[in-house]
Amino acid sequence: MSGISIHVFDVSRGIPAAGLRVEMKGPDGASLLDGRVSPQGTLDCATPSTGLYEAVFHIGDWYRAQGVPVPVPAFLEAVPFRFGIADLAQYYHLPLKMTPWGFSLFRGGA
């Protein structure tokens, strides 16, 4: 099973980041996805080829939409994450744990 899954959680309030906008670009820079995280905090994306990918998480906009007081620009406005996919047979899970002031993003064990 191949592909990319994203799971976003606001650890400052203990909730999934439902509605958070995520953009995904493939190795050629083309847009693969411009979507919103589900109510459970998840989002899936296909992996058409090996290479470098970029996910952009629109954290500042999401916190403002939630009524959380963050400045403009927010400390974390749009957070890019660049990662490589070398083996299309593998599955790549990206858990993002965030607050208005920090984040943790890594390859998980999905």
N, CA, C and O atoms as a GROMACS GRO file, in nm:
protein
  440
    1MET      N    1   0.084  -0.118   0.000
    1MET     CA    2   0.000   0.000   0.000
    1MET      C    3   0.088   0.124   0.000
    1MET      O    4   0.173   0.140   0.088
    2SER      N    5   0.071   0.211  -0.097
    2SER     CA    6   0.152   0.331  -0.104
    2SER      C    7   0.063   0.454  -0.086
    2SER      O    8  -0.060   0.443  -0.087
    3GLY      N    9   0.126   0.568  -0.071
    3GLY     CA   10   0.053   0.693  -0.057
    3GLY      C   11   0.105   0.774   0.060
    3GLY      O   12   0.199   0.735   0.130
    4ILE      N   13   0.040   0.888   0.080
    4ILE     CA   14   0.074   0.979   0.189
    4ILE      C   15  -0.053   1.004   0.269
    4ILE      O   16  -0.158   1.033   0.212
    5SER      N   17  -0.043   0.991   0.399
    5SER     CA   18  -0.154   1.032   0.486
    5SER      C   19  -0.103   1.136   0.583
    5SER      O   20   0.012   1.133   0.626
    6ILE      N   21  -0.190   1.228   0.616
    6ILE     CA   22  -0.158   1.338   0.707
    6ILE      C   23  -0.258   1.331   0.822
    6ILE      O   24  -0.376   1.307   0.802
    7HIS      N   25  -0.209   1.353   0.944
    7HIS     CA   26  -0.296   1.358   1.061
    7HIS      C   27  -0.254   1.480   1.142
    7HIS      O   28  -0.142   1.486   1.192
    8VAL      N   29  -0.343   1.576   1.156
    8VAL     CA   30  -0.310   1.703   1.222
    8VAL      C   31  -0.391   1.717   1.351
    8VAL      O   32  -0.513   1.699   1.353
    9PHE      N   33  -0.319   1.749   1.458
    9PHE     CA   34  -0.381   1.760   1.590
    9PHE      C   35  -0.334   1.886   1.659
    9PHE      O   36  -0.214   1.913   1.666
   10ASP      N   37  -0.429   1.965   1.709
   10ASP     CA   38  -0.397   2.085   1.788
   10ASP      C   39  -0.377   2.040   1.932
   10ASP      O   40  -0.474   2.020   2.006
   11VAL      N   41  -0.253   2.023   1.972
   11VAL     CA   42  -0.224   1.973   2.107
   11VAL      C   43  -0.247   2.079   2.215
   11VAL      O   44  -0.256   2.046   2.333
   12SER      N   45  -0.258   2.206   2.176
   12SER     CA   46  -0.284   2.310   2.275
   12SER      C   47  -0.428   2.303   2.327
   12SER      O   48  -0.456   2.347   2.438
   13ARG      N   49  -0.518   2.247   2.246
   13ARG     CA   50  -0.658   2.236   2.287
   13ARG      C   51  -0.709   2.093   2.287
   13ARG      O   52  -0.823   2.067   2.325
   14GLY      N   53  -0.625   2.000   2.243
   14GLY     CA   54  -0.663   1.859   2.245
   14GLY      C   55  -0.768   1.820   2.144
   14GLY      O   56  -0.855   1.738   2.173
   15ILE      N   57  -0.761   1.880   2.022
   15ILE     CA   58  -0.862   1.851   1.919
   15ILE      C   59  -0.796   1.827   1.783
   15ILE      O   60  -0.687   1.879   1.757
   16PRO      N   61  -0.861   1.748   1.695
   16PRO     CA   62  -0.813   1.737   1.558
   16PRO      C   63  -0.827   1.873   1.489
   16PRO      O   64  -0.917   1.950   1.522
   17ALA      N   65  -0.740   1.901   1.395
   17ALA     CA   66  -0.741   2.030   1.325
   17ALA      C   67  -0.835   2.025   1.204
   17ALA      O   68  -0.794   2.051   1.092
   18ALA      N   69  -0.960   1.991   1.229
   18ALA     CA   70  -1.061   1.981   1.123
   18ALA      C   71  -1.069   2.110   1.044
   18ALA      O   72  -1.081   2.219   1.101
   19GLY      N   73  -1.062   2.098   0.911
   19GLY     CA   74  -1.072   2.214   0.824
   19GLY      C   75  -0.941   2.282   0.790
   19GLY      O   76  -0.939   2.373   0.708
   20LEU      N   77  -0.830   2.240   0.853
   20LEU     CA   78  -0.700   2.301   0.822
   20LEU      C   79  -0.668   2.280   0.674
   20LEU      O   80  -0.678   2.169   0.624
   21ARG      N   81  -0.628   2.386   0.606
   21ARG     CA   82  -0.592   2.376   0.464
   21ARG      C   83  -0.451   2.322   0.450
   21ARG      O   84  -0.359   2.365   0.520
   22VAL      N   85  -0.435   2.225   0.358
   22VAL     CA   86  -0.305   2.165   0.328
   22VAL      C   87  -0.287   2.164   0.176
   22VAL      O   88  -0.376   2.122   0.102
   23GLU      N   89  -0.172   2.212   0.131
   23GLU     CA   90  -0.136   2.202  -0.009
   23GLU      C   91  -0.025   2.099  -0.023
   23GLU      O   92   0.064   2.092   0.062
   24MET      N   93  -0.030   2.018  -0.128
   24MET     CA   94   0.076   1.919  -0.152
   24MET      C   95   0.125   1.937  -0.295
   24MET      O   96   0.047   1.941  -0.390
   25LYS      N   97   0.258   1.948  -0.308
   25LYS     CA   98   0.321   1.959  -0.439
   25LYS      C   99   0.410   1.840  -0.462
   25LYS      O  100   0.476   1.792  -0.370
   26GLY      N  101   0.411   1.791  -0.585
   26GLY     CA  102   0.491   1.676  -0.621
   26GLY      C  103   0.632   1.713  -0.663
   26GLY      O  104   0.670   1.830  -0.658
   27PRO      N  105   0.710   1.612  -0.704
   27PRO     CA  106   0.850   1.635  -0.741
   27PRO      C  107   0.870   1.736  -0.854
   27PRO      O  108   0.974   1.802  -0.859
   28ASP      N  109   0.773   1.748  -0.942
   28ASP     CA  110   0.785   1.843  -1.052
   28ASP      C  111   0.732   1.981  -1.015
   28ASP      O  112   0.728   2.071  -1.100
   29GLY      N  113   0.689   1.999  -0.890
   29GLY     CA  114   0.636   2.127  -0.844
   29GLY      C  115   0.487   2.144  -0.871
   29GLY      O  116   0.427   2.244  -0.831
   30ALA      N  117   0.428   2.047  -0.939
   30ALA     CA  118   0.285   2.056  -0.971
   30ALA      C  119   0.202   2.030  -0.846
   30ALA      O  120   0.240   1.953  -0.758
   31SER      N  121   0.087   2.095  -0.840
   31SER     CA  122  -0.004   2.076  -0.728
   31SER      C  123  -0.069   1.938  -0.736
   31SER      O  124  -0.130   1.903  -0.838
   32LEU      N  125  -0.057   1.860  -0.629
   32LEU     CA  126  -0.123   1.730  -0.620
   32LEU      C  127  -0.252   1.739  -0.540
   32LEU      O  128  -0.344   1.659  -0.558
   33LEU      N  129  -0.257   1.838  -0.451
   33LEU     CA  130  -0.369   1.847  -0.358
   33LEU      C  131  -0.374   1.987  -0.301
   33LEU      O  132  -0.272   2.047  -0.269
   34ASP      N  133  -0.494   2.039  -0.289
   34ASP     CA  134  -0.521   2.161  -0.213
   34ASP      C  135  -0.651   2.131  -0.142
   34ASP      O  136  -0.760   2.153  -0.196
   35GLY      N  137  -0.640   2.081  -0.020
   35GLY     CA  138  -0.757   2.029   0.048
   35GLY      C  139  -0.765   2.070   0.193
   35GLY      O  140  -0.682   2.145   0.243
   36ARG      N  141  -0.865   2.018   0.258
   36ARG     CA  142  -0.892   2.046   0.399
   36ARG      C  143  -0.889   1.916   0.479
   36ARG      O  144  -0.934   1.812   0.431
   37VAL      N  145  -0.837   1.925   0.598
   37VAL     CA  146  -0.830   1.811   0.688
   37VAL      C  147  -0.972   1.773   0.732
   37VAL      O  148  -1.055   1.860   0.758
   38SER      N  149  -0.999   1.644   0.740
   38SER     CA  150  -1.131   1.592   0.778
   38SER      C  151  -1.163   1.623   0.924
   38SER      O  152  -1.076   1.667   0.998
   39PRO      N  153  -1.287   1.601   0.967
   39PRO     CA  154  -1.322   1.620   1.108
   39PRO      C  155  -1.238   1.535   1.204
   39PRO      O  156  -1.222   1.570   1.320
   40GLN      N  157  -1.185   1.424   1.154
   40GLN     CA  158  -1.098   1.339   1.237
   40GLN      C  159  -0.952   1.386   1.235
   40GLN      O  160  -0.868   1.330   1.305
   41GLY      N  161  -0.922   1.489   1.153
   41GLY     CA  162  -0.787   1.543   1.146
   41GLY      C  163  -0.700   1.479   1.040
   41GLY      O  164  -0.578   1.494   1.045
   42THR      N  165  -0.760   1.406   0.944
   42THR     CA  166  -0.682   1.332   0.846
   42THR      C  167  -0.702   1.384   0.704
   42THR      O  168  -0.801   1.451   0.673
   43LEU      N  169  -0.605   1.350   0.619
   43LEU     CA  170  -0.610   1.385   0.477
   43LEU      C  171  -0.518   1.288   0.405
   43LEU      O  172  -0.408   1.260   0.453
   44ASP      N  173  -0.560   1.238   0.290
   44ASP     CA  174  -0.480   1.144   0.211
   44ASP      C  175  -0.442   1.204   0.078
   44ASP      O  176  -0.513   1.288   0.023
   45CYS      N  177  -0.327   1.158   0.025
   45CYS     CA  178  -0.276   1.206  -0.104
   45CYS      C  179  -0.204   1.092  -0.173
   45CYS      O  180  -0.135   1.013  -0.107
   46ALA      N  181  -0.218   1.082  -0.304
   46ALA     CA  182  -0.148   0.981  -0.382
   46ALA      C  183  -0.002   1.022  -0.403
   46ALA      O  184   0.032   1.139  -0.393
   47THR      N  185   0.084   0.923  -0.431
   47THR     CA  186   0.225   0.949  -0.462
   47THR      C  187   0.254   0.895  -0.602
   47THR      O  188   0.278   0.776  -0.619
   48PRO      N  189   0.250   0.983  -0.702
   48PRO     CA  190   0.267   0.937  -0.838
   48PRO      C  191   0.410   0.898  -0.878
   48PRO      O  192   0.430   0.825  -0.975
   49SER      N  193   0.509   0.946  -0.804
   49SER     CA  194   0.648   0.915  -0.840
   49SER      C  195   0.740   0.938  -0.721
   49SER      O  196   0.702   1.000  -0.622
   50THR      N  197   0.862   0.887  -0.733
   50THR     CA  198   0.962   0.914  -0.631
   50THR      C  199   1.011   1.058  -0.648
   50THR      O  200   0.994   1.118  -0.753
   51GLY      N  201   1.072   1.111  -0.543
   51GLY     CA  202   1.127   1.246  -0.550
   51GLY      C  203   1.094   1.326  -0.426
   51GLY      O  204   1.050   1.272  -0.325
   52LEU      N  205   1.116   1.456  -0.437
   52LEU     CA  206   1.092   1.548  -0.325
   52LEU      C  207   0.951   1.606  -0.333
   52LEU      O  208   0.907   1.652  -0.438
   53TYR      N  209   0.882   1.602  -0.220
   53TYR     CA  210   0.746   1.654  -0.208
   53TYR      C  211   0.747   1.770  -0.109
   53TYR      O  212   0.839   1.785  -0.029
   54GLU      N  213   0.642   1.852  -0.116
   54GLU     CA  214   0.627   1.960  -0.020
   54GLU      C  215   0.481   1.969   0.023
   54GLU      O  216   0.391   1.980  -0.061
   55ALA      N  217   0.460   1.966   0.152
   55ALA     CA  218   0.328   1.991   0.211
   55ALA      C  219   0.334   2.127   0.279
   55ALA      O  220   0.429   2.156   0.352
   56VAL      N  221   0.233   2.209   0.257
   56VAL     CA  222   0.224   2.340   0.322
   56VAL      C  223   0.098   2.341   0.408
   56VAL      O  224  -0.013   2.320   0.360
   57PHE      N  225   0.118   2.365   0.538
   57PHE     CA  226   0.010   2.365   0.635
   57PHE      C  227  -0.023   2.511   0.670
   57PHE      O  228   0.064   2.586   0.716
   58HIS      N  229  -0.147   2.552   0.649
   58HIS     CA  230  -0.189   2.691   0.672
   58HIS      C  231  -0.240   2.707   0.815
   58HIS      O  232  -0.360   2.714   0.841
   59ILE      N  233  -0.145   2.711   0.906
   59ILE     CA  234  -0.173   2.708   1.049
   59ILE      C  235  -0.232   2.841   1.100
   59ILE      O  236  -0.328   2.840   1.176
   60GLY      N  237  -0.175   2.953   1.059
   60GLY     CA  238  -0.223   3.083   1.107
   60GLY      C  239  -0.369   3.107   1.071
   60GLY      O  240  -0.447   3.148   1.157
   61ASP      N  241  -0.406   3.082   0.945
   61ASP     CA  242  -0.545   3.099   0.903
   61ASP      C  243  -0.639   3.010   0.984
   61ASP      O  244  -0.748   3.051   1.022
   62TRP      N  245  -0.595   2.886   1.009
   62TRP     CA  246  -0.680   2.792   1.082
   62TRP      C  247  -0.706   2.841   1.224
   62TRP      O  248  -0.820   2.838   1.270
   63TYR      N  249  -0.601   2.885   1.294
   63TYR     CA  250  -0.622   2.933   1.431
   63TYR      C  251  -0.712   3.056   1.433
   63TYR      O  252  -0.797   3.068   1.522
   64ARG      N  253  -0.695   3.147   1.339
   64ARG     CA  254  -0.782   3.264   1.335
   64ARG      C  255  -0.928   3.222   1.312
   64ARG      O  256  -1.018   3.276   1.375
   65ALA      N  257  -0.951   3.127   1.221
   65ALA     CA  258  -1.087   3.078   1.193
   65ALA      C  259  -1.148   3.010   1.316
   65ALA      O  260  -1.271   3.006   1.330
   66GLN      N  261  -1.064   2.956   1.404
   66GLN     CA  262  -1.110   2.891   1.526
   66GLN      C  263  -1.137   2.991   1.638
   66GLN      O  264  -1.185   2.953   1.745
   67GLY      N  265  -1.105   3.118   1.614
   67GLY     CA  266  -1.124   3.220   1.717
   67GLY      C  267  -1.010   3.228   1.817
   67GLY      O  268  -1.022   3.293   1.921
   68VAL      N  269  -0.899   3.161   1.785
   68VAL     CA  270  -0.782   3.166   1.872
   68VAL      C  271  -0.706   3.295   1.841
   68VAL      O  272  -0.674   3.320   1.725
   69PRO      N  273  -0.677   3.377   1.942
   69PRO     CA  274  -0.608   3.504   1.915
   69PRO      C  275  -0.462   3.482   1.875
   69PRO      O  276  -0.378   3.447   1.958
   70VAL      N  277  -0.434   3.503   1.748
   70VAL     CA  278  -0.297   3.501   1.698
   70VAL      C  279  -0.275   3.630   1.619
   70VAL      O  280  -0.368   3.680   1.557
   71PRO      N  281  -0.153   3.683   1.620
   71PRO     CA  282  -0.128   3.807   1.548
   71PRO      C  283  -0.128   3.785   1.397
   71PRO      O  284  -0.129   3.672   1.348
   72VAL      N  285  -0.127   3.895   1.324
   72VAL     CA  286  -0.113   3.892   1.178
   72VAL      C  287   0.016   3.964   1.145
   72VAL      O  288   0.025   4.085   1.167
   73PRO      N  289   0.117   3.895   1.093
   73PRO     CA  290   0.117   3.752   1.067
   73PRO      C  291   0.135   3.673   1.197
   73PRO      O  292   0.191   3.722   1.295
   74ALA      N  293   0.085   3.550   1.193
   74ALA     CA  294   0.101   3.460   1.308
   74ALA      C  295   0.245   3.414   1.317
   74ALA      O  296   0.319   3.417   1.218
   75PHE      N  297   0.285   3.371   1.435
   75PHE     CA  298   0.420   3.314   1.450
   75PHE      C  299   0.438   3.198   1.352
   75PHE      O  300   0.541   3.189   1.286
   76LEU      N  301   0.338   3.111   1.342
   76LEU     CA  302   0.335   3.005   1.242
   76LEU      C  303   0.222   3.038   1.145
   76LEU      O  304   0.106   3.014   1.176
   77GLU      N  305   0.255   3.090   1.031
   77GLU     CA  306   0.153   3.129   0.933
   77GLU      C  307   0.129   3.012   0.837
   77GLU      O  308   0.031   2.940   0.853
   78ALA      N  309   0.215   2.993   0.740
   78ALA     CA  310   0.209   2.879   0.648
   78ALA      C  311   0.340   2.802   0.666
   78ALA      O  312   0.448   2.855   0.640
   79VAL      N  313   0.329   2.678   0.710
   79VAL     CA  314   0.447   2.598   0.743
   79VAL      C  315   0.474   2.496   0.633
   79VAL      O  316   0.394   2.405   0.612
   80PRO      N  317   0.587   2.512   0.560
   80PRO     CA  318   0.621   2.413   0.457
   80PRO      C  319   0.700   2.296   0.517
   80PRO      O  320   0.780   2.314   0.608
   81PHE      N  321   0.675   2.178   0.464
   81PHE     CA  322   0.749   2.058   0.506
   81PHE      C  323   0.791   1.986   0.379
   81PHE      O  324   0.707   1.936   0.304
   82ARG      N  325   0.923   1.979   0.356
   82ARG     CA  326   0.977   1.912   0.238
   82ARG      C  327   1.032   1.776   0.278
   82ARG      O  328   1.108   1.765   0.374
   83PHE      N  329   0.992   1.674   0.204
   83PHE     CA  330   1.034   1.538   0.237
   83PHE      C  331   1.049   1.457   0.109
   83PHE      O  332   0.989   1.487   0.006
   84GLY      N  333   1.131   1.353   0.117
   84GLY     CA  334   1.159   1.270   0.002
   84GLY      C  335   1.090   1.136   0.009
   84GLY      O  336   1.074   1.077   0.116
   85ILE      N  337   1.048   1.088  -0.109
   85ILE     CA  338   0.990   0.955  -0.122
   85ILE      C  339   1.080   0.878  -0.219
   85ILE      O  340   1.089   0.910  -0.337
   86ALA      N  341   1.144   0.774  -0.166
   86ALA     CA  342   1.237   0.694  -0.245
   86ALA      C  343   1.178   0.561  -0.290
   86ALA      O  344   1.226   0.500  -0.385
   87ASP      N  345   1.072   0.515  -0.221
   87ASP     CA  346   1.016   0.383  -0.248
   87ASP      C  347   0.864   0.393  -0.255
   87ASP      O  348   0.799   0.413  -0.152
   88LEU      N  349   0.807   0.380  -0.373
   88LEU     CA  350   0.663   0.393  -0.390
   88LEU      C  351   0.585   0.278  -0.328
   88LEU      O  352   0.463   0.287  -0.313
   89ALA      N  353   0.651   0.170  -0.292
   89ALA     CA  354   0.584   0.058  -0.228
   89ALA      C  355   0.556   0.086  -0.080
   89ALA      O  356   0.476   0.017  -0.018
   90GLN      N  357   0.622   0.187  -0.024
   90GLN     CA  358   0.603   0.221   0.117
   90GLN      C  359   0.491   0.323   0.133
   90GLN      O  360   0.455   0.395   0.040
   91TYR      N  361   0.438   0.328   0.255
   91TYR     CA  362   0.336   0.423   0.291
   91TYR      C  363   0.400   0.530   0.378
   91TYR      O  364   0.479   0.499   0.467
   92TYR      N  365   0.366   0.656   0.354
   92TYR     CA  366   0.426   0.768   0.426
   92TYR      C  367   0.318   0.839   0.507
   92TYR      O  368   0.226   0.900   0.450
   93HIS      N  369   0.329   0.832   0.639
   93HIS     CA  370   0.233   0.895   0.729
   93HIS      C  371   0.301   1.015   0.794
   93HIS      O  372   0.410   1.003   0.850
   94LEU      N  373   0.236   1.132   0.786
   94LEU     CA  374   0.292   1.256   0.839
   94LEU      C  375   0.204   1.309   0.952
   94LEU      O  376   0.107   1.379   0.925
   95PRO      N  377   0.235   1.276   1.078
   95PRO     CA  378   0.160   1.334   1.190
   95PRO      C  379   0.214   1.474   1.222
   95PRO      O  380   0.334   1.493   1.243
   96LEU      N  381   0.124   1.570   1.226
   96LEU     CA  382   0.159   1.708   1.264
   96LEU      C  383   0.090   1.738   1.396
   96LEU      O  384  -0.033   1.734   1.405
   97LYS      N  385   0.170   1.769   1.498
   97LYS     CA  386   0.119   1.815   1.626
   97LYS      C  387   0.153   1.962   1.635
   97LYS      O  388   0.269   2.000   1.616
   98MET      N  389   0.054   2.046   1.664
   98MET     CA  390   0.079   2.190   1.656
   98MET      C  391   0.012   2.266   1.769
   98MET      O  392  -0.083   2.220   1.833
   99THR      N  393   0.067   2.386   1.791
   99THR     CA  394   0.010   2.490   1.875
   99THR      C  395   0.028   2.620   1.797
   99THR      O  396   0.091   2.617   1.691
  100PRO      N  397  -0.023   2.732   1.845
  100PRO     CA  398   0.005   2.857   1.774
  100PRO      C  399   0.154   2.895   1.775
  100PRO      O  400   0.196   2.983   1.699
  101TRP      N  401   0.233   2.830   1.861
  101TRP     CA  402   0.373   2.871   1.880
  101TRP      C  403   0.476   2.765   1.847
  101TRP      O  404   0.596   2.789   1.863
  102GLY      N  405   0.434   2.649   1.803
  102GLY     CA  406   0.530   2.544   1.770
  102GLY      C  407   0.463   2.424   1.706
  102GLY      O  408   0.341   2.411   1.707
  103PHE      N  409   0.546   2.336   1.652
  103PHE     CA  410   0.493   2.217   1.588
  103PHE      C  411   0.595   2.105   1.588
  103PHE      O  412   0.714   2.128   1.604
  104SER      N  413   0.545   1.984   1.569
  104SER     CA  414   0.628   1.865   1.552
  104SER      C  415   0.572   1.790   1.433
  104SER      O  416   0.453   1.761   1.427
  105LEU      N  417   0.659   1.758   1.338
  105LEU     CA  418   0.616   1.689   1.217
  105LEU      C  419   0.721   1.586   1.182
  105LEU      O  420   0.839   1.619   1.178
  106PHE      N  421   0.680   1.463   1.157
  106PHE     CA  422   0.774   1.355   1.135
  106PHE      C  423   0.708   1.247   1.052
  106PHE      O  424   0.588   1.253   1.025
  107ARG      N  425   0.786   1.148   1.012
  107ARG     CA  426   0.728   1.032   0.944
  107ARG      C  427   0.683   0.933   1.051
  107ARG      O  428   0.763   0.884   1.131
  108GLY      N  429   0.556   0.907   1.050
  108GLY     CA  430   0.498   0.815   1.147
  108GLY      C  431   0.495   0.672   1.096
  108GLY      O  432   0.544   0.643   0.987
  109GLY      N  433   0.440   0.586   1.174
  109GLY     CA  434   0.438   0.444   1.142
  109GLY      C  435   0.304   0.394   1.097
  109GLY      O  436   0.259   0.290   1.145
  110ALA      N  437   0.238   0.463   1.006
  110ALA     CA  438   0.107   0.418   0.960
  110ALA      C  439   0.117   0.294   0.875
  110ALA      O  440   0.015   0.243   0.828
   0.00000   0.00000   0.00000
